[in-house]
Amino acid sequence: MAEERERRPETPAEANGAVAVFVLLGKQLKLLRERAGLSQTEFGALVGYGPDQVSAMERGVRTPRPEFLVKADEILGAHGMLIAVIPDVKEAMRRGRTRHPAWYRDHAAMEAEAVELHHYCNHAVHGLLQTEAHAREVFAKRRPFLSEETIEKRVADRLSRQLVFERQPAPVVSYVLEEVVLDRPIGGRKVHAEQLRRLLTVSHMQNVEVQVLPTCLQEHPNMDGPFNLLIPKGHGQVAYTEVQGFPQLITDAEEVRKIADRYGIMRAMALPPLETRALIEKKLEAL
C-alpha cells in the first residue's frame, strides 16, 4: 500500500476543498439534464462533448468550462443558475490543480503548459486520447490489482490532463499510433467503438494530427518503445519515456534529438491524417 500511495496521482483540488464545488455543480447538472429528459449522449451532442465527458462532469471529476456552462444553462433551461456559478468555478479552477506523485510531477507540469506535444504509441491508446471507460478498463486490469479508490483517482487524473486540448492558445499536437492500437478492443466492443469515435473526434481538431503506422510495413526506425516529445513554454524540447513503471524525463539535447529524428521518420512512413481517419472509420464499421 505504501508504494501505491506514492505512485498514484490524486484528484484535482483534493487537499484544498475546491473539488467540492465541482461535485456539487455536477449533481446540479445531472438533475437538470434528467429533468430535461436527455441522456448523457443526447446532452453531450448538444453541447459538443462525448457522453464520457458529461459523465465525468456530473461526478465532479472533470471541470466544467465557463463556456460549457453558458451553453448548458440555455439548453437545460436553468434560467441563469449555471451562469451564476461561473465566478466560483473560475476561482476553484485557480485553486484546484491536479497533483501528481513526485516521479511524474515534472512531466505533468510541462505537459500542461507545452506549446508542442508529440506522441508515439506502440501498444496502447495515449492517455490524452482515452475515453473514461477505456481508461477505467486499463487501470482495472493492471497487475498487481489496484484498489477501487486508486482506480477512480487515476481515471480522474487522466481526464483532467485532457484539458490541454481546451487550452488557449492551443498547443500543436501530433500522434503516431501503431495500427495494433486500433485493433485491440480494450473493454469489449462497446468501449472500443467509443474509443475509436474519440480518436476521430480529436483527429478533426485544427491543432491535432493523428497518423497510423500500418502493421504491414517491412521496416521500423524505432523498436525501443513509446515516448512523448514536448516543447515546454520558454524551453527547448524534452522527451519522456516510461517502461515497466520506470519513468525517465530526458533533457540531454543530443538524446532528445535522436528521439525526435526517429519520430520524424515515423511520421513520414505513417498514413496521412485523412487516410488515417478513413482507416479508423473502416475499423469502426467492422465492429
SERO-4910 file (N, C-alpha, C, O; in steps of 0.05 Angstrom, whole numbers):
BEGIN
 pado doro    nc1    nc2    nc3   cac1   cac2   cac3    cc1    cc2    cc3    oc1    oc2    oc3
  Met    A     16    -24      0      0      0      0     17     25      0      9     45    -11
  Ala    A     41     24     13     58     48     14     66     56    -15     66     80    -21
  Glu    A     73     36    -31     81     42    -58     58     53    -74     61     72    -90
  Glu    A     34     42    -70     10     51    -84      4     80    -77     -3     95    -95
  Arg    A      7     87    -52      1    115    -44     21    134    -57     14    156    -65
  Glu    A     46    126    -60     67    143    -71     63    146   -101     68    168   -112
  Arg    A     54    125   -115     55    125   -144     29    132   -157     28    133   -182
  Arg    A      8    137   -142    -18    144   -155    -22    174   -156    -15    188   -137
  Pro    A    -32    184   -178    -40    212   -179    -64    217   -161    -79    198   -156
  Glu    A    -68    241   -153    -91    248   -136   -111    264   -152   -104    276   -172
  Thr    A   -135    265   -142   -156    280   -156   -151    310   -154   -137    319   -136
  Pro    A   -162    326   -173   -158    355   -172   -168    367   -147   -190    360   -137
  Ala    A   -153    386   -136   -161    402   -113   -169    385    -89   -185    394    -72
  Glu    A   -157    362    -86   -165    343    -65   -159    355    -38   -174    350    -19
  Ala    A   -138    370    -35   -129    379     -9   -142    405      0   -146    410     24
  Asn    A   -150    422    -19   -159    449    -11   -189    452    -13   -199    474     -8
  Gly    A   -205    431    -18   -234    433    -18   -247    444    -43   -271    444    -44
  Ala    A   -231    452    -62   -243    463    -87   -259    442   -102   -278    448   -116
  Val    A   -252    417    -98   -266    395   -112   -295    394   -104   -312    385   -120
  Ala    A   -302    404    -80   -330    404    -71   -347    421    -90   -371    415    -94
  Val    A   -336    442   -101   -351    459   -120   -358    443   -144   -381    445   -154
  Phe    A   -339    427   -154   -344    412   -179   -364    389   -173   -381    383   -190
  Val    A   -362    377   -150   -381    355   -143   -409    366   -141   -428    354   -151
  Leu    A   -413    388   -127   -439    400   -124   -451    409   -151   -474    404   -157
  Leu    A   -434    421   -167   -443    430   -194   -450    406   -211   -469    407   -227
  Gly    A   -435    384   -209   -441    360   -224   -468    349   -217   -483    340   -235
  Lys    A   -475    349   -192   -501    339   -183   -524    357   -195   -544    347   -203
  Gln    A   -519    383   -195   -539    401   -207   -542    396   -237   -564    396   -247
  Leu    A   -520    392   -251   -521    386   -279   -537    361   -285   -554    360   -303
  Lys    A   -531    340   -269   -545    315   -273   -575    318   -269   -592    308   -284
  Leu    A   -583    333   -247   -611    337   -241   -625    352   -264   -647    345   -272
  Leu    A   -612    373   -274   -624    389   -295   -626    373   -321   -646    375   -336
  Arg    A   -605    357   -327   -606    341   -351   -628    320   -350   -643    317   -370
  Glu    A   -631    307   -328   -652    287   -325   -680    300   -326   -698    288   -337
  Arg    A   -682    323   -314   -707    337   -314   -715    345   -343   -739    347   -350
  Ala    A   -694    350   -359   -699    358   -387   -705    333   -405   -711    336   -428
  Gly    A   -702    309   -393   -708    285   -408   -686    277   -428   -692    264   -448
  Leu    A   -661    285   -422   -639    280   -440   -620    259   -429   -614    260   -405
  Ser    A   -611    241   -445   -590    222   -437   -563    237   -438   -561    259   -449
  Gln    A   -542    225   -427   -516    237   -428   -506    240   -457   -493    260   -464
  Thr    A   -513    220   -473   -505    221   -501   -519    244   -516   -507    259   -531
  Glu    A   -545    246   -511   -561    267   -524   -552    295   -516   -549    313   -532
  Phe    A   -549    298   -490   -540    324   -479   -512    331   -490   -506    354   -497
  Gly    A   -494    311   -490   -467    315   -499   -466    324   -528   -450    342   -536
  Ala    A   -484    313   -545   -485    321   -573   -493    350   -576   -484    364   -594
  Leu    A   -510    359   -558   -520    387   -560   -498    407   -551   -498    430   -560
  Val    A   -481    399   -532   -461    418   -522   -433    412   -534   -414    427   -527
  Gly    A   -430    392   -551   -405    386   -563   -386    370   -546   -361    373   -549
  Tyr    A   -396    353   -529   -380    336   -512   -389    307   -515   -411    301   -523
  Gly    A   -370    288   -510   -377    260   -510   -391    252   -485   -389    266   -465
  Pro    A   -406    229   -484   -420    221   -460   -401    215   -437   -409    220   -414
  Asp    A   -377    206   -442   -358    201   -420   -350    227   -407   -346    228   -383
  Gln    A   -347    249   -423   -340    275   -412   -363    286   -395   -359    298   -374
  Val    A   -388    283   -405   -411    292   -390   -413    276   -363   -417    288   -342
  Ser    A   -408    250   -365   -409    234   -340   -388    243   -320   -394    245   -296
  Ala    A   -364    249   -330   -343    258   -312   -350    285   -299   -343    289   -275
  Met    A   -362    303   -314   -370    328   -302   -392    325   -281   -392    338   -260
  Glu    A   -411    307   -287   -433    302   -268   -423    289   -242   -435    292   -221
  Arg    A   -401    275   -244   -390    262   -220   -369    279   -206   -358    272   -185
  Gly    A   -363    303   -217   -345    322   -205   -316    316   -209   -299    328   -195
  Val    A   -309    298   -228   -281    292   -233   -270    307   -257   -246    304   -264
  Arg    A   -287    322   -272   -278    338   -294   -289    366   -290   -313    369   -284
  Thr    A   -272    386   -295   -281    413   -290   -298    424   -314   -288    423   -336
  Pro    A   -322    433   -308   -339    444   -330   -328    472   -337   -326    489   -320
  Arg    A   -322    476   -362   -311    502   -371   -333    523   -371   -357    517   -375
  Pro    A   -327    549   -366   -347    570   -366   -364    571   -391   -388    575   -390
  Glu    A   -351    567   -415   -367    568   -440   -387    545   -441   -408    548   -453
  Phe    A   -379    522   -430   -397    499   -428   -422    506   -411   -444    500   -418
  Leu    A   -417    519   -389   -438    526   -370   -458    545   -383   -482    543   -378
  Val    A   -448    564   -399   -466    583   -412   -484    568   -432   -508    573   -432
  Lys    A   -473    550   -447   -489    535   -466   -508    516   -452   -531    513   -460
  Ala    A   -498    502   -431   -515    483   -416   -538    498   -403   -560    487   -401
  Asp    A   -533    522   -393   -555    537   -380   -578    541   -399   -602    539   -391
  Glu    A   -572    548   -424   -594    553   -443   -608    527   -451   -632    526   -452
  Ile    A   -592    505   -457   -603    480   -466   -621    467   -444   -642    456   -450
  Leu    A   -612    469   -419   -626    456   -397   -647    474   -384   -660    465   -365
  Gly    A   -650    498   -394   -670    516   -382   -664    523   -353   -682    523   -336
  Ala    A   -639    528   -346   -631    533   -319   -636    562   -310   -633    569   -287
  His    A   -644    579   -329   -651    607   -323   -629    622   -308   -635    637   -289
  Gly    A   -604    618   -316   -582    633   -305   -569    620   -281   -549    630   -271
  Met    A   -580    597   -271   -568    585   -247   -540    575   -252   -522    579   -235
  Leu    A   -535    563   -276   -508    553   -282   -489    576   -288   -465    575   -282
  Ile    A   -499    597   -301   -482    621   -307   -474    634   -281   -452    645   -280
  Ala    A   -491    635   -262   -486    649   -236   -462    637   -222   -449    651   -206
  Val    A   -456    611   -226   -434    598   -211   -407    600   -226   -387    590   -216
  Ile    A   -407    612   -250   -382    614   -265   -359    627   -249   -337    617   -250
  Pro    A   -364    649   -235   -342    661   -219   -331    641   -198   -307    641   -193
  Asp    A   -349    625   -186   -340    606   -166   -324    583   -179   -304    574   -168
  Val    A   -332    575   -203   -317    555   -218   -289    565   -225   -270    550   -223
  Lys    A   -288    590   -235   -262    601   -242   -243    602   -218   -219    596   -220
  Glu    A   -254    609   -195   -238    610   -171   -229    583   -163   -206    579   -154
  Ala    A   -247    563   -165   -240    536   -158   -219    525   -177   -201    510   -169
  Met    A   -221    532   -203   -201    524   -223   -174    536   -216   -153    523   -220
  Arg    A   -174    561   -206   -149    574   -199   -136    560   -175   -112    556   -175
  Arg    A   -152    552   -155   -142    539   -131   -136    510   -135   -117    499   -124
  Gly    A   -153    497   -152   -150    468   -155   -131    461   -177   -135    470   -200
  Arg    A   -111    446   -171    -92    437   -191    -89    407   -188    -90    397   -165
  Thr    A    -87    392   -210    -82    364   -208    -54    359   -195    -34    370   -205
  Arg    A    -53    344   -174    -28    339   -160    -18    311   -167    -33    292   -165
  His    A      7    309   -175     18    284   -184     39    274   -164     51    291   -150
  Pro    A     45    248   -164     67    239   -148     93    250   -158     95    258   -181
  Ala    A    113    249   -141    139    262   -148    151    252   -174    162    267   -190
  Trp    A    148    226   -179    160    214   -203    148    224   -229    160    222   -250
  Tyr    A    124    236   -228    110    245   -252    107    275   -254    100    286   -275
  Arg    A    113    289   -232    106    317   -229    119    335   -250    105    351   -262
  Asp    A    144    331   -256    158    348   -275    145    346   -303    140    366   -317
  His    A    140    321   -312    128    317   -338    100    328   -339     93    340   -359
  Ala    A     84    324   -318     57    333   -318     56    364   -320     39    375   -334
  Ala    A     74    377   -306     74    407   -306     81    417   -334     69    436   -344
  Met    A    101    404   -347    109    412   -374     87    406   -394     82    422   -412
  Glu    A     74    383   -391     52    376   -410     30    396   -409     19    404   -430
  Ala    A     23    406   -385      1    425   -382      6    452   -395    -12    466   -401
  Glu    A     32    459   -398     39    485   -409     54    484   -435     63    504   -446
  Ala    A     58    460   -446     74    456   -470     62    470   -494     38    472   -497
  Val    A     79    481   -512     70    493   -537     68    472   -559     54    476   -579
  Glu    A     82    450   -555     81    427   -574     81    401   -559     96    398   -539
  Leu    A     65    382   -568     64    355   -556     63    334   -578     46    336   -596
  His    A     82    316   -578     84    295   -599     86    268   -585    103    265   -567
  His    A     71    248   -594     69    223   -581     71    199   -600     59    199   -621
  Tyr    A     87    179   -592     88    154   -607     77    132   -588     87    129   -566
  Cys    A     57    118   -598     44     97   -582     45     70   -597     36     68   -620
  Asn    A     57     50   -584     60     25   -599     43      2   -588     42    -19   -601
  His    A     30      5   -565     13    -17   -555    -12     -7   -541    -29    -24   -534
  Ala    A    -15     18   -536    -38     28   -522    -46     56   -531    -29     71   -541
  Val    A    -71     63   -529    -81     90   -535    -68    109   -514    -69    104   -490
  His    A    -58    131   -524    -45    151   -506    -66    162   -486    -89    165   -492
  Gly    A    -57    167   -462    -75    176   -440    -91    201   -448   -115    202   -439
  Leu    A    -80    219   -463    -95    243   -470   -117    237   -490   -135    254   -495
  Leu    A   -117    214   -502   -137    206   -522   -158    187   -510   -178    181   -524
  Gln    A   -154    177   -487   -171    156   -476   -198    166   -467   -200    188   -455
  Thr    A   -219    151   -472   -245    156   -460   -244    148   -431   -226    134   -422
  Glu    A   -264    157   -416   -265    150   -388   -268    119   -385   -255    107   -368
  Ala    A   -285    107   -401   -290     78   -399   -264     63   -406   -258     43   -392
  His    A   -250     71   -427   -225     58   -435   -205     60   -412   -192     41   -405
  Ala    A   -201     85   -401   -182     89   -380   -188     71   -356   -170     60   -344
  Arg    A   -214     69   -349   -221     53   -326   -214     24   -331   -205     10   -312
  Glu    A   -219     14   -355   -212    -14   -361   -182    -19   -359   -173    -39   -349
  Val    A   -167      1   -369   -138     -2   -368   -128     -5   -339   -112    -22   -333
  Phe    A   -138     13   -322   -129     12   -294   -140    -12   -279   -127    -23   -261
  Ala    A   -165    -20   -286   -177    -42   -272   -163    -69   -277   -164    -87   -261
  Lys    A   -150    -71   -301   -137    -96   -308   -107    -96   -303    -93   -115   -310
  Arg    A    -97    -75   -290    -68    -75   -284    -61    -96   -263    -78   -104   -247
  Arg    A    -36   -105   -264    -26   -124   -245     -1   -112   -232     16   -102   -247
  Pro    A      2   -113   -206    -18   -123   -187    -43   -105   -186    -42    -82   -195
  Phe    A    -65   -116   -176    -91   -102   -177    -89    -76   -160    -76    -75   -140
  Leu    A   -104    -56   -170   -106    -31   -155   -133    -30   -140   -152    -44   -148
  Ser    A   -134    -15   -119   -159    -12   -104   -178      4   -120   -170     19   -138
  Glu    A   -204      2   -114   -225     18   -128   -219     47   -125   -223     63   -144
  Glu    A   -211     55   -101   -206     84    -97   -183     94   -114   -184    115   -126
  Thr    A   -162     78   -116   -139     85   -132   -147     86   -162   -138    105   -176
  Ile    A   -163     67   -171   -172     68   -199   -187     93   -205   -181    106   -225
  Glu    A   -206    100   -188   -222    125   -193   -204    150   -193   -209    168   -209
  Lys    A   -185    151   -175   -167    174   -174   -149    176   -199   -144    198   -209
  Arg    A   -140    153   -208   -123    153   -232   -139    160   -257   -130    174   -275
  Val    A   -164    151   -258   -181    158   -281   -187    188   -280   -186    202   -301
  Ala    A   -192    199   -256   -197    228   -254   -173    244   -263   -176    264   -276
  Asp    A   -150    235   -255   -126    249   -263   -122    249   -293   -115    269   -306
  Arg    A   -127    226   -305   -124    223   -334   -144    241   -349   -136    254   -369
  Leu    A   -168    243   -340   -188    260   -353   -180    290   -349   -184    306   -367
  Ser    A   -170    297   -326   -163    324   -320   -140    333   -338   -139    357   -346
  Arg    A   -122    315   -345   -100    322   -363   -110    329   -391    -97    344   -406
  Gln    A   -133    319   -399   -144    324   -425   -153    353   -429   -161    360   -452
  Leu    A   -153    369   -408   -159    397   -411   -139    411   -428   -144    433   -437
  Val    A   -116    398   -433    -96    410   -451   -108    416   -479    -99    435   -492
  Phe    A   -128    400   -487   -140    404   -513   -157    430   -514   -163    440   -535
  Glu    A   -166    439   -490   -183    462   -489   -168    488   -483   -180    509   -481
  Arg    A   -142    485   -480   -126    508   -473   -124    529   -496   -124    521   -519
  Gln    A   -122    554   -489   -117    575   -508    -94    592   -499    -93    601   -476
  Pro    A    -74    597   -517    -73    587   -545    -68    556   -545    -55    545   -527
  Ala    A    -79    544   -565    -78    514   -567    -50    505   -574    -37    517   -591
  Pro    A    -40    484   -561    -14    473   -568    -15    458   -595    -37    449   -603
  Val    A      7    454   -608      9    437   -631     12    409   -621     30    403   -605
  Val    A     -5    390   -630     -5    363   -620     -5    343   -643    -19    347   -663
  Ser    A     11    322   -641     11    301   -661     14    274   -648     25    271   -626
  Tyr    A      4    254   -662      5    226   -653     13    208   -676      3    211   -698
  Val    A     31    189   -670     36    167   -688     28    142   -673     40    135   -652
  Leu    A      7    128   -682     -3    104   -669      2     79   -686     -3     79   -710
  Glu    A     13     59   -674     15     33   -688    -13     23   -693    -31     27   -677
  Glu    A    -17     10   -716    -43      1   -724    -55    -18   -703    -80    -19   -700
  Val    A    -38    -33   -689    -48    -52   -669    -64    -38   -647    -82    -49   -635
  Val    A    -58    -12   -642    -72      3   -622   -102      6   -629   -119      6   -612
  Leu    A   -107      7   -656   -135      8   -665   -149    -19   -664   -174    -20   -664
  Asp    A   -134    -40   -663   -146    -67   -664   -150    -80   -637   -166    -99   -636
  Arg    A   -137    -70   -617   -140    -83   -591   -165    -73   -577   -166    -49   -569
  Pro    A   -186    -89   -574   -212    -80   -563   -213    -79   -533   -228    -93   -520
  Ile    A   -197    -61   -522   -197    -58   -492   -225    -53   -482   -239    -34   -492
  Gly    A   -235    -69   -464   -261    -65   -452   -284    -77   -467   -307    -75   -459
  Gly    A   -279    -89   -491   -300   -101   -506   -310    -82   -529   -300    -60   -532
  Arg    A   -329    -92   -544   -338    -78   -568   -348    -50   -563   -340    -31   -577
  Lys    A   -365    -47   -544   -378    -21   -539   -357      0   -530   -356     22   -541
  Val    A   -340     -7   -511   -319     11   -502   -299     18   -524   -291     40   -527
  His    A   -292     -3   -540   -273      1   -562   -285     19   -584   -271     36   -595
  Ala    A   -311     15   -590   -323     32   -610   -324     61   -601   -319     80   -617
  Glu    A   -330     66   -576   -330     93   -565   -301    105   -566   -298    129   -571
  Gln    A   -281     88   -561   -254     98   -563   -246    105   -591   -232    126   -595
  Leu    A   -254     90   -611   -248     96   -638   -261    122   -647   -250    139   -661
  Arg    A   -286    126   -637   -300    152   -643   -286    175   -630   -284    197   -641
  Arg    A   -275    171   -606   -259    192   -593   -235    199   -610   -228    223   -612
  Leu    A   -221    179   -621   -198    185   -638   -206    201   -662   -192    220   -670
  Leu    A   -229    195   -674   -238    210   -697   -244    239   -689   -237    258   -704
  Thr    A   -257    243   -666   -264    270   -657   -239    287   -653   -237    309   -662
  Val    A   -219    275   -639   -194    290   -634   -179    296   -660   -167    317   -663
  Ser    A   -180    277   -678   -165    280   -703   -176    303   -721   -162    312   -739
  His    A   -201    311   -715   -212    334   -730   -206    361   -718   -213    382   -729
  Met    A   -193    361   -695   -185    386   -683   -164    400   -700   -146    387   -711
  Gln    A   -166    426   -702   -148    441   -720   -119    439   -713   -102    439   -730
  Asn    A   -113    436   -687    -86    436   -678    -74    408   -673    -52    405   -663
  Val    A    -90    387   -682    -82    360   -676    -79    344   -702    -96    346   -720
  Glu    A    -58    328   -704    -55    309   -727    -51    281   -715    -34    277   -698
  Val    A    -68    262   -725    -66    234   -716    -58    218   -741    -72    219   -761
  Gln    A    -37    202   -739    -28    185   -760    -25    156   -750    -17    151   -728
  Val    A    -31    137   -768    -28    109   -761     -4     97   -777     -1    102   -801
  Leu    A     12     82   -763     34     68   -776     25     40   -782     21     24   -763
  Pro    A     21     32   -807     10      6   -814     28    -17   -805     52    -15   -806
  Thr    A     15    -38   -796     30    -62   -786     45    -75   -809     65    -88   -804
  Cys    A     35    -72   -834     47    -86   -856     75    -75   -865     88    -87   -882
  Leu    A     83    -53   -854    109    -41   -862    132    -61   -855    132    -74   -835
  Gln    A    151    -62   -873    173    -82   -870    197    -70   -856    217    -85   -851
  Glu    A    196    -45   -848    219    -34   -833    207    -14   -812    185     -5   -815
  His    A    224     -9   -792    215      8   -770    239     21   -757    258      8   -750
  Pro    A    238     48   -755    261     63   -744    263     63   -713    283     72   -702
  Asn    A    241     54   -700    241     56   -670    229     30   -658    205     26   -659
  Met    A    247     14   -647    238    -11   -634    243     -9   -604    243    -29   -590
  Asp    A    246     15   -594    253     19   -566    229     27   -548    233     33   -525
  Gly    A    205     27   -559    182     32   -542    170     60   -546    181     76   -561
  Pro    A    148     65   -532    133     91   -536    148    114   -523    166    110   -506
  Phe    A    142    138   -531    154    162   -519    136    186   -524    119    186   -542
  Asn    A    141    207   -509    129    233   -513    151    253   -518    172    252   -506
  Leu    A    146    272   -536    164    294   -541    149    320   -534    126    324   -544
  Leu    A    160    337   -518    147    362   -510    165    386   -515    190    384   -512
  Ile    A    153    408   -522    168    433   -521    154    451   -501    134    463   -506
  Pro    A    165    452   -476    153    468   -455    155    498   -462    173    506   -477
  Lys    A    137    514   -452    136    542   -457    163    555   -448    169    553   -424
  Gly    A    177    567   -466    202    581   -459    226    563   -456    247    572   -447
  His    A    224    537   -464    246    519   -461    250    502   -486    233    502   -504
  Gly    A    272    488   -488    277    470   -510    262    444   -508    250    438   -487
  Gln    A    262    428   -529    248    403   -529    259    383   -510    283    381   -506
  Val    A    241    367   -497    249    346   -479    234    321   -487    215    322   -503
  Ala    A    242    298   -477    228    273   -482    221    259   -456    234    263   -436
  Tyr    A    200    243   -457    192    228   -433    185    200   -441    171    195   -460
  Thr    A    196    181   -426    191    153   -431    183    139   -405    190    149   -383
  Glu    A    169    117   -407    161    103   -383    159     73   -390    142     66   -406
  Val    A    176     57   -378    177     28   -384    175     12   -359    192     16   -341
  Gln    A    155     -5   -357    152    -22   -333    153     -6   -307    164    -15   -287
  Gly    A    139     17   -308    137     33   -283    161     50   -277    162     62   -256
  Phe    A    181     51   -295    204     67   -290    204     91   -310    211     87   -333
  Pro    A    197    114   -300    195    138   -317    223    151   -320    240    149   -303
  Gln    A    226    165   -343    251    179   -348    245    204   -363    234    203   -385
  Leu    A    252    227   -352    250    252   -366    277    258   -378    297    262   -364
  Ile    A    279    260   -405    304    263   -419    307    292   -428    291    302   -443
  Thr    A    328    305   -418    333    333   -425    359    338   -441    363    359   -452
  Asp    A    376    317   -442    401    320   -457    394    325   -486    380    309   -499
  Ala    A    405    347   -497    397    356   -524    403    335   -546    387    332   -564
  Glu    A    425    322   -544    432    302   -564    414    278   -563    406    267   -583
  Glu    A    407    268   -539    390    246   -536    361    253   -546    348    236   -559
  Val    A    352    277   -539    326    285   -549    326    287   -579    306    280   -592
  Arg    A    348    297   -590    349    300   -620    346    272   -633    333    270   -654
  Lys    A    358    252   -622    357    225   -634    328    215   -634    319    203   -653
  Ile    A    314    219   -612    286    210   -610    269    226   -629    251    215   -642
  Ala    A    273    253   -631    258    269   -649    263    261   -678    244    262   -694
  Asp    A    287    253   -684    294    244   -711    278    219   -718    267    216   -740
  Arg    A    277    200   -699    262    175   -704    232    182   -708    218    170   -724
  Tyr    A    222    201   -692    194    208   -694    188    220   -721    167    214   -733
  Gly    A    206    237   -731    202    249   -758    201    228   -780    185    230   -798
  Ile    A    218    207   -778    218    186   -797    192    170   -796    180    163   -817
  Met    A    182    165   -772    157    150   -769    133    166   -780    115    155   -792
  Arg    A    133    192   -776    112    209   -787    112    208   -818     91    208   -830
  Ala    A    136    207   -829    138    205   -858    128    178   -869    117    176   -891
  Met    A    132    157   -853    124    130   -861     94    125   -856     82    107   -869
  Ala    A     82    139   -837     55    134   -829     35    144   -849     41    160   -867
  Leu    A     10    135   -847    -11    144   -864    -17    174   -858    -16    182   -835
  Pro    A    -23    190   -879    -30    218   -874    -56    219   -858    -71    199   -856
  Pro    A    -61    242   -845    -85    245   -828   -111    237   -841   -127    223   -829
  Leu    A   -116    244   -866   -141    237   -880   -143    207   -883   -165    196   -879
  Glu    A   -122    194   -891   -122    165   -895   -125    151   -868   -137    130   -866
  Thr    A   -113    163   -847   -116    152   -820   -145    152   -811   -155    132   -801
  Arg    A   -159    175   -816   -187    176   -808   -203    156   -823   -222    143   -812
  Ala    A   -197    152   -849   -212    132   -865   -207    104   -854   -226     88   -853
  Leu    A   -183     98   -845   -177     72   -834   -192     68   -807   -203     46   -803
  Ile    A   -192     88   -790   -207     86   -765   -236     82   -770   -249     65   -756
  Glu    A   -248     97   -789   -276     94   -795   -282     65   -805   -303     54   -798
  Lys    A   -264     54   -821   -267     27   -832   -267      7   -809   -284    -11   -809
  Lys    A   -249     10   -790   -247     -9   -768   -272     -5   -749   -281    -25   -738
  Leu    A   -282     19   -747   -306     24   -731   -330     10   -744   -346     -1   -729
  Glu    A   -333     12   -770   -355     -1   -784   -354    -31   -782   -375    -44   -783
  Ala    A   -330    -42   -779   -327    -71   -779   -333    -83   -751   -335   -107   -749
  Leu    A   -336    -66   -731   -342    -77   -704   -370    -88   -702   -378    -98   -681
***
